[in-house]
């Protein structure tokens, strides 16, 4: 799809509908591909694109990319039996970390004493009260 300002996509209902249709189509293809993979690999693999016989897959780490690479001959053979993939010529893949599924880390970050002291010293020279208070809170995160 062509590059357009986001406002164009949001205000032109036909463009937005085309975008949504494409997203649904790729999600359907992802389900078809994932059904041909082992369950552990399937949960780390998505279809990024499929055009002109070229299937582009995305995995979330290099570990899963290696597992996928070994599965490609079998995957290619099985997908060609499915109508939508009858013209499949090549399968490419890349590593792209997927969105974090487990939420934010609860580990509290700490600073060394010297870093904490430098931030506290800088905070006292700041005229903006909110910024000064934020820096002082940050300085209190020492080890």
Beta strands, then each sheet from edge to edge (+ up, - down):
strand 1: 45-51
strand 2: 54-59
strand 3: 90-95
sheet 1: 1+ 2- 3-
end
